[in-house]
Amino acid sequence: MTSEQLRILRQRLRLSQAALARLLAIAPNSLARAERGEVGISESLARLALFVARDIEEGRGYASYLAKTRGKRKTPPWRRKEPTP
């Protein structure tokens, strides 16, 4: 994956660099440098980015949930405790 392909992938998902970096478990500045071509993109990072993209586009999984909330920390619906009566 090239830096241009990574940038296009992020834009297609309509995510900020910070949101995608959080999904990929890397620092936002690392993603920015990778998109500018200052550092190489490892094969494992490229595979993870494609996996996360597929997860988001198919609307399933935790990555999809985080993308919908734009990476903000919120309790996922399946982890919320129901109020006790």
Secondary structure, 3 states (H helix, E strand, C coil): CCHHHHHHHHHHCCCCHHHHHHHHCCCHHHHHHHHHCCCCCCHHHHHHHHHHHHHHHCCCHHHHHHHHCCCCCCCCHHHCCCCCC
